[in-house]
Amino acid sequence: MSRSAVRGFSAARLRRYRQARKATIEDLADAAGVSAQTVSAWETGRAAPTPELLAKVAAELRLTVADLVPIPSDQLGLSDLRVQAGMTQGRAAEALGISATLLGRIEKGRKEFDDSRAQQLADLYNVAKALVGEAWQRDRDSRQARATRFRDS
């Protein structure tokens, strides 16, 4: 999977929703601006779409990205919120006026951020500011747990 592939993407859900909506692979390919072979690869799990392409496909199927990326809300990280908004890291960083590197550090819980930045993220991703804070804390806790396991091994 490419770096920009979507964590938690469900190929089976994409296929089920497409079939339930009576859409063809070609319909989704046209909506996303990719080949039918690319959509077929998504549906078989051989590849995964970028957040932006997934957002186009979800819109064509009258769904949200979250419908195709079944991650429980108590497990969502900041990058998942960004993906659910249909944005790549680069696009989100540009919209925020920061570097993709800085956004990556924030998403990994390596960089603190203030209420103003939390509100910017919440507005950009169309979620509550509290959800941004919770997701960041999960990312930070996860990073710290990995560091502890590494030190203890």
C-alpha positions in Angstrom: 0.0 0.0 0.0 1.2 3.5 -0.7 2.1 6.0 2.0 -1.1 7.8 1.3 -3.3 4.7 1.6 -6.1 4.8 4.1 -5.8 3.0 7.4 -8.9 0.8 8.0 -10.1 1.0 4.5 -12.6 -1.9 3.8 -12.5 -3.3 0.3 -15.4 -5.5 1.1 -17.5 -2.5 2.3 -16.7 -0.6 -0.9 -17.9 -3.5 -3.0 -21.0 -4.1 -0.9 -22.0 -0.4 -1.0 -21.3 -0.2 -4.7 -23.4 -3.2 -5.5 -26.2 -2.1 -3.1 -26.3 1.3 -4.9 -26.3 -0.5 -8.3 -23.2 1.4 -9.3 -20.6 -0.1 -11.7 -16.9 -0.1 -11.2 -16.8 2.3 -14.2 -19.1 4.7 -12.4 -16.7 4.9 -9.5 -13.7 5.1 -11.7 -15.3 8.1 -13.6 -16.2 9.8 -10.3 -12.6 9.4 -9.0 -10.9 10.1 -12.2 -9.1 6.7 -12.2 -9.2 3.5 -14.3 -11.7 0.7 -13.7 -8.7 -1.5 -13.0 -7.7 0.8 -10.1 -11.2 0.6 -8.6 -11.1 -3.2 -9.1 -7.8 -3.3 -7.2 -9.4 -1.4 -4.4 -12.3 -3.8 -4.2 -10.1 -6.8 -4.1 -7.8 -5.4 -1.5 -4.7 -5.3 -3.8 -4.6 -1.5 -3.4 -6.2 1.2 -1.4 -7.3 4.7 -2.5 -5.9 7.9 -1.2 -8.1 10.0 1.1 -9.1 12.4 -1.7 -10.0 9.6 -4.1 -11.9 7.8 -1.4 -13.9 10.9 -0.7 -14.9 11.2 -4.4 -16.0 7.5 -4.4 -17.9 7.9 -1.1 -19.7 11.0 -2.5 -20.7 9.1 -5.7 -22.2 6.4 -3.5 -23.9 9.0 -1.2 -21.8 7.9 1.7 -19.2 9.4 4.0 -15.5 8.3 4.1 -16.2 6.9 7.6 -18.7 4.5 6.0 -15.9 2.9 4.1 -13.3 3.2 6.9 -14.8 1.4 9.9 -12.6 2.6 12.7 -14.3 2.8 16.1 -14.6 6.4 17.3 -12.6 5.5 20.5 -9.7 4.4 18.2 -9.6 7.4 15.9 -6.3 9.3 15.6 -5.7 12.7 14.1 -4.7 11.2 10.8 -8.0 9.2 10.7 -10.0 12.4 11.2 -8.0 14.0 8.4 -8.7 11.0 6.1 -12.4 11.1 7.0 -12.4 14.7 5.8 -11.0 13.4 2.5 -7.7 15.1 2.8 -4.1 14.1 2.4 -1.6 15.3 4.9 -0.1 17.7 2.3 -3.5 19.2 1.5 -4.4 19.6 5.1 -1.1 21.2 6.0 -1.5 23.6 3.1 -5.0 24.6 4.3 -3.6 25.1 7.8 -0.6 27.1 6.6 1.9 24.8 8.1 4.4 22.2 6.7 3.4 18.6 6.2 6.3 17.7 8.5 4.8 19.7 11.3 1.3 18.3 10.7 2.9 14.8 10.7 4.5 15.5 14.1 1.2 16.7 15.5 -0.6 13.6 14.1 1.9 11.3 15.8 1.6 13.1 19.1 5.1 14.3 19.0 4.2 18.0 18.9 2.1 19.9 21.3 -0.5 22.2 20.0 -2.7 24.9 21.5 -6.5 25.6 21.5 -6.2 27.7 18.4 -4.6 24.9 16.4 -7.1 22.4 17.8 -9.9 24.7 16.6 -8.3 25.0 13.2 -8.1 21.2 12.9 -11.6 20.8 14.1 -12.9 23.4 11.6 -10.9 21.9 8.7 -12.0 18.3 9.5 -15.6 19.4 10.4 -15.5 17.7 13.8 -15.7 18.9 17.4 -12.6 20.4 19.0 -12.9 17.9 21.8 -12.6 15.1 19.3 -9.4 16.6 18.0 -8.0 16.7 21.5 -9.0 13.1 22.3 -7.5 11.8 19.0 -4.3 13.7 19.6 -4.1 12.2 23.2 -4.6 8.7 21.8 -1.8 9.3 19.3 0.5 10.6 22.0 -0.4 7.7 24.4 0.2 5.2 21.6 3.6 6.7 20.8 4.6 6.7 24.5 3.5 3.1 24.9 5.7 2.0 21.9 8.6 3.9 23.3 8.2 2.2 26.7 8.0 -1.3 25.1 11.2 -0.5 23.1 13.1 0.7 26.2 11.9 -2.4 28.2 12.9 -4.9 25.5 
